Amino acid sequence: MTETVLGPVWEARADLIVVGTGVAGLTAALRARELGLRVLVVTKASGDDGNTRYAQGGVAVVLPQEHDPGDTVQAHIADTLVAGAGLCDEAAVAAIISDGPEAVQRLRSLGAMFDAKGDGTLERTREGGHSAFRVVHAGGDATGAEVERALLKATVDGRVPLLENHVAVDAIRTPLGAVCGLLVLDGNGVPGVLGAPAVLLATGGLGQMYQATSNPAVATGDGLALALRAGAVAADVEFVQFHPTVLYTGRGARGRCPLVTEAVRGEGAILVDATGARVMQGVHPLEDLAPRDVVAAAITRHMALEPGGVDDHVFLDATSLHDMATRFPTVYAACVAAGVNPAVDPIPVAPAAHFACGGVVSTVDGRTGVTGLYAAGEVARTGLHGANRLASNSLLEGLVCGTRAAEAIVTDLAVGLLAEPRNGVDPVLPVAPVADRDLLQRVMSRYAAIGRDAEGLAVVGSVLDVSTVDRVLDTRELVEDAALTMAARALIAAAAERTESRGCHVRTDFPERSDAWRRSQVVRLTPTGQPVLADPVLTEGVA
Ligand SMILES: Cc1cc2nc3c(=O)[nH]c(=O)nc-3n(C[C@H](O)[C@H](O)[C@H](O)COP(=O)(O)OP(=O)(O)OC[C@H]3O[C@@H](n4cnc5c(N)ncnc54)[C@H](O)[C@@H]3O)c2cc1C
């Protein structure tokens, strides 16, 4: 990869730069500010733009004195490990789930209002893979909107500076490779430099890699690409969770599709095909509440194979739910807008790209392998999700790991571990391979979604090889397209190598799970900027 030397137009300094205004970024910024750091938050869009705002189901947590009889933190940990299909890091799971009650309490003390019963205790629902009703929610099915609202308000009230419409392009590093700042572009493409001994990536997911996704436009994998370019490694990138049920709005639908939260099934709705036959009967003991990977794969198989399938969608029969409009107002409104009355019509649904289980290899305290670079939230791979995320564990991860990352940064600063921003080498605009986004989304959806095989993955590789062009990353769109290109290449490298089916990774040519593959794969960049699998010695380190 070559680079273009740049004269930045403006510069700013802080102790910590947080990239991203979702649950992870704002939680970290608020905690760091509370601990006395000068924090600057950057986002490429407006403050509330990100996956967090769209979260529906809720936050999975076992609260003291407010849980199902017999439910425990241990049971939540056990459910997470089962969903993760053998690839979770057990210590990370235990640490994050155990910190959950305190993290939710902290969020409530910042002003987030969860749905409560008459006696003041929180309402709880159940989602796929959970053995108990332990998902707390807000506004019925508008949990993410309430989390985002509360965190943004606290950020503004606490006068934490927030720079909107600035896209993070690349890390600035010292000659020894420590991160000590960030190169950004404003909405007009004017470059600026943000100097800080610590940069926290909280840039969210990469659902825009596929044609149909529940993720908004900002979810383009930028943080993953930036971290790889800065020398960090990624893992578990082949595991992209497809939500089993987004609202099907017609053949060839593109961009963000409205989600039909799993909690609708938690409260009694069932998946059926065009003949009314149940999709999940006999597939899994939990039937319609089986883990997401199981449900999404079953729907995909049903659409492809079953005589009652209608090729590209099935139906969610929620006609037995009496309070759909009040309990699930977001879903209800989306259905009505699409001409579906859930009280009488089965809701047409299909799977869509939803959540990146893998990402930048980070500890639960946000530390990556690169000094000064931290990651938290969906961009990070802490080992919580393994091969498949348990529903409603990600807001929790953002809350817990955002807090812990801020605390780790304070510690690292105090012990003098981090670099001086003035030691950063001159900023440069990177040049990177960029594929046409529409083409990339089409080939990824066709060959690298649910149901992959060696031949299809090779097709994606060839198409990307012949269609990418090296470009200077001098606009937000190019930064995003380059990130999607790098993320897609990393994903197909890992997916092609993993000759088994596990969690969200379903190989039609290797349909069984293999014990030999009970390990994570690590991706790093070559000196020329190609994502490649790291050697097995490194791989063992994160499994
Ligand atoms: C429809 C939907 C429903 C969901 N439901 C649930 C649920 O019920 N429970 C649950 O636990 N999880 C749910 N999830 C997942 C959860 O919402 C996300 O995993 C979580 O909110 C991610 O938070 P985050 O802070 O990591 O990133 P996000 O909230 O996605 O925020 C990312 C931020 O990074 C910024 N950004 C990205 N790239 C750059 C760049 N280059 N420069 C500057 N800024 C950048 C974005 O603008 C944004 O501010 C759902 C997700 C979706 C899409």
The ligand as an ORCA input file, in Angstrom:
! r2SCAN-3c Opt
* xyz 0 1
  C     -31.960     -3.394     14.071
  C     -31.048     -3.797     15.179
  C     -31.578     -4.339     16.349
  C     -30.743     -4.713     17.393
  N     -31.281     -5.159     18.568
  C     -30.463     -5.403     19.623
  C     -31.000     -5.720     20.901
  O     -32.205     -5.785     21.091
  N     -30.117     -5.953     21.909
  C     -28.769     -5.906     21.751
  O     -28.024     -6.134     22.701
  N     -28.243     -5.582     20.541
  C     -29.063     -5.315     19.487
  N     -28.515     -4.970     18.288
  C     -27.058     -4.852     18.165
  C     -26.597     -3.591     18.870
  O     -27.506     -2.560     18.607
  C     -25.215     -3.193     18.380
  O     -24.333     -4.271     18.392
  C     -24.655     -2.102     19.278
  O     -25.596     -1.055     19.425
  C     -23.369     -1.571     18.685
  O     -22.985     -0.452     19.434
  P     -21.603      0.229     19.114
  O     -21.459      1.317     20.110
  O     -20.543     -0.783     19.036
  O     -21.778      0.811     17.621
  P     -22.897      1.692     16.920
  O     -24.053      1.980     17.777
  O     -23.167      1.076     15.601
  O     -22.148      3.070     16.682
  C     -21.064      3.156     15.776
  C     -20.619      4.586     15.721
  O     -19.393      4.685     15.030
  C     -19.468      5.744     14.081
  N     -18.488      5.482     13.029
  C     -18.339      4.357     12.279
  N     -17.282      4.496     11.452
  C     -16.746      5.704     11.692
  C     -15.657      6.435     11.149
  N     -14.860      5.945     10.175
  N     -15.406      7.680     11.616
  C     -16.182      8.235     12.583
  N     -17.241      7.593     13.124
  C     -17.511      6.349     12.692
  C     -20.915      5.718     13.649
  O     -21.292      6.910     13.005
  C     -21.578      5.516     15.009
  O     -21.632      6.727     15.731
  C     -29.338     -4.587     17.237
  C     -28.813     -4.070     16.060
  C     -29.650     -3.662     15.042
  C     -29.057     -3.093     13.795
*
